[in-house]
Amino acid sequence: MALSSYKLLQELKNSTKHQCLTTTGDDMEWGWDTLESTTDVNISKDTLEVVIHPHASRGTGAVRGDMPFVPGHIYYWEIKVDGSPTATDMIVGIGTKDFDLESSQNEYTSLIGSDKKSWGYSYKGVKHHDGESLIYGQKYDQGDALIGVRLDMCRGTLEFFHNRTPLGVAFEKLDNRHLLYPMVCSTACRTHFTIKYCRSMPVNLQLYCLQAFDSSKNPLIPFGIMKMVMDSWWIPKSFPS
């Protein structure tokens, strides 16, 4: 999938650092799973924020989202990351249900992406999968970064965004026979991961129609349809042939 260049994204990204486009708690499609994490995390009551190593760090803490990503859908979510620039690693990514979150509780490591069951984007600007680390995108080591993730469970692609700047497809040919989940991990003390936005759509005729609309405010487009276009700004404007 090529880098997506849609107008509304360009309009939004310059203001993301202090004015994140958010959905309300009732509108969020998923949150952090209080039963799927290492022991050294605090999850907020609304399940939208997790603090990893709230007091002291003795290894790698991690948490999984509470909703699986299913085949035939496209997903987009944004996570505000605030952590130490001296961490061994902080990673936003995805993984399968049977990926072992607790395997590195007593060691400092790049957990997400350490095996074939997980894929991640590190704050160091590298991508991790199957134990391999490759240079990928911009570092987010200055704190208060907004990391976007777009997962296409129809085409098997995963791409990331830094403050709504697209970084390109990080991984392809993901096996959509397995359900995938959002995940984060960190070795640093008091690392905050906050879900700011999450949306999904089935890949169907409605999605293709939304792709065809220009995001500019065309007066000929009915208000209801324009609202749908504005709400679906995260959908790529084209798919590869």
Secondary structure, 3 states (H helix, E strand, C coil): CCCCCCHHHHHHHCCCCCCCCCCCHHHCCCCEEEEEECCCEEECCCCCEEEECCCCCCCCEEEEECCCECCCEEEEEEEEEECCCCCCCEEEEEEECCCCCCCCCCCCCCCCCCCCCEEEEECCCEEEECCEEEECCCCCCCCCEEEEEEEECCCCEEEEEECCEEEEEEECCCCCCCCEEEEEEECCCCEEEEEEEEEEEECCHHHHHHHHCCCCCCCCCCHHHHHHHHHCCCCCCCCCC
